[in-house]
Amino acid sequence: MQETFPAKSCPTATPSASQSSIPLSILGEYTRTMIPINPTPIFPHAPRPIISIGAGGIVHDAHYPAYQKANFPVAGIYDRNGERARMMAEKFGVAQVYDTLHDAVTQAPANAIFDVAVPASELVALLPQLPNGRAVLIQKPLGETLEQARQICTICQEKELVAAVNFQLRWAPFVLAARNLIEQGVIGDLHDMEIRATVYTPWHLWPFLQAAPFAEIMYHSIHYIDLVRSFLGEPSGVYAKTTSHPSLPQMDGSRTTIIFDYGNLLRCNVETNHHHAYGLRHQESYIKWEGTTGAIKATMGLLMNYPNGEPDGFEYCQLHKGQEPSWTSVNIDGSWFPDAFMGSMGSLMAYVEGTTDRLPTRVADALQTMAVADAVCRSSRGGATVVDSDIKESPKH
Ligand SMILES: NC(=O)c1ccc[n+]([C@@H]2O[C@H](COP(=O)([O-])OP(=O)(O)OC[C@H]3O[C@@H](n4cnc5c(N)ncnc54)[C@H](O)[C@@H]3O)[C@@H](O)[C@H]2O)c1
C-alpha cells in the first residue's frame, strides 16, 4: 500500500467510497490503515538574517540549499579562507563578504543569527569572539571531547548566548514523520530502536577527520546518539566498540557498534560500517522503531551509493488482532540533506522570536549527547569482558 504526504500538508480525511474507484473490500482496509502524518517542523514567522562563520562543504551542500528552500536570508559570510567565502557569496547571492571575524561580528545586523560551521576543534577559540547575548547555531559536534563541550557551554553561559547545536537529524522529514506517528500512539509503547548504516563513505574527503580522536563516533554516530536520546531519554550506560579499517588505519575508528542500556525491556543499538565497498547490493542504512502495537522503518538513502545517494523510504506497520501484519509505504517529501537543516535553523529562529518556548538542541542538551558520546569512547577504549583463557582441551575429546 502506498500513501503520499507532502511536507507541508497532510490529508485529514479518508477518501469516501464515491470519491474512489477502490473496491469497497479493499477500501475498508485502506480506511483503517491510512493515518494522517504531519512532518512539518516549527518555523519562525519572520526569519532573521544569517551570518555565516565558516563556509565549507556542509554549508555549500546543506545549509544554503536549505535556507534557500525555507526563504531564510543569508546576509553575510566570513571564512578564514577568503577565496572560499567569495566563491560561496557569488554562488549563493550573499551580499556581504567579511575579511575578518572582527568585521563580521561588529558589522552584523543586530538581530542576526550566527551560523558557525567550522571544525569542532576551532570552537573554544572562536565563540568568545562573538558579541554577548546573541543567537548562534553551532555545527556539531560540540567540541571534540566532553571537556571541550563543557568549556563551550561555560562560554555560552558567560556570554549569555542563545546557542543551539546543529544536530539536525532530529528534523529529517522521515524522523519528524516517525515521531508524529509515535506521538499519535500508532505503534504503542516503544521498546526497540535500531540504527544501522552499512555503506561506503569516502573519509579521505575530510582531511581534518584523520587526526580527530574517535572520529566516527564524534563526527557521525553522534547524530544517532543524539537521535536516540531524543526518543528514549538518557541511557544508564553504554557498551561500545569502534574499529579502524585496514584501508584507513590512521583514522581513529570508522566502524562502530553501540549498545545503549535502557534496562531489561528496551533494546537500542547503533551499528555503522562505512567501508562496505562491495557495491550497492548489500548496502543498508535505516532507523527502525518497534513498539507494542506496530513498527516504523525509515531508510536513509543519502548515505548509500555515495555520492549519488538512493531514495529514502518510509514504512509503518500497525498490528490488528487476528490479521497478518502488513506494511504501509508513505512518500515523505524532502530528505535529511538539505531539508533537516531548515528545521535546526528554523527552531532557533522560532525560539528567539518567541514562537516556541522549546529549543530542542540547546547547548545544555547537546552537552548530554556529548556525555553519552564520551561514554561510548570510554567503553570502546576500556575493552571487552575478558574471555576465560583457562579452559584446557581434554586430549580425549
Ligand atoms: N550536521 C551535519 O550533518 C554535518 C555534516 C558535515 C559536517 N558537519 C560539521 O561542520 C563542520 C565543518 O565541516 P565541513 O565539512 O564544512 O568542513 P570543511 O573543511 O569543508 O569546511 C570548514 C570551513 O571552515 C573554515 N574555517 C576553519 N576554521 C575557521 C575559523 N576559525 N574561522 C572561520 N572559518 C574557519 C575553513 O576555511 C573551511 O572553509 C564540522 O564541525 C563538521 O563536523 C556537520
The ligand as a Gaussian input file, in Angstrom:
#p B3LYP/6-31G(d) Opt

LIG

0 1
 N       25.483000      18.309000      10.819000
 C       25.990000      17.584000       9.844000
 O       25.353000      16.706000       9.332000
 C       27.381000      17.854000       9.403000
 C       27.843000      17.304000       8.223000
 C       29.131000      17.605000       7.808000
 C       29.930000      18.417000       8.587000
 N       29.449000      18.916000       9.753000
 C       30.283000      19.742000      10.640000
 O       30.522000      21.003000      10.052000
 C       31.815000      21.451000      10.390000
 C       32.531000      21.824000       9.114000
 O       32.562000      20.710000       8.265000
 P       32.785000      20.860000       6.677000
 O       32.510000      19.534000       6.109000
 O       32.077000      22.044000       6.147000
 O       34.366000      21.127000       6.666000
 P       35.214000      21.885000       5.569000
 O       36.634000      21.560000       5.856000
 O       34.675000      21.626000       4.202000
 O       34.929000      23.432000       5.875000
 C       35.344000      24.082000       7.034000
 C       35.451000      25.567000       6.665000
 O       35.679000      26.289000       7.864000
 C       36.682000      27.266000       7.608000
 N       37.311000      27.580000       8.890000
 C       38.073000      26.765000       9.653000
 N       38.386000      27.395000      10.806000
 C       37.800000      28.607000      10.761000
 C       37.747000      29.709000      11.640000
 N       38.369000      29.678000      12.824000
 N       37.051000      30.797000      11.264000
 C       36.436000      30.850000      10.060000
 N       36.454000      29.839000       9.173000
 C       37.132000      28.749000       9.535000
 C       37.598000      26.621000       6.591000
 O       38.347000      27.589000       5.876000
 C       36.599000      25.857000       5.722000
 O       36.144000      26.627000       4.647000
 C       32.486000      20.293000      11.162000
 O       32.435000      20.542000      12.541000
 C       31.623000      19.096000      10.859000
 O       31.519000      18.201000      11.956000
 C       28.203000      18.650000      10.169000

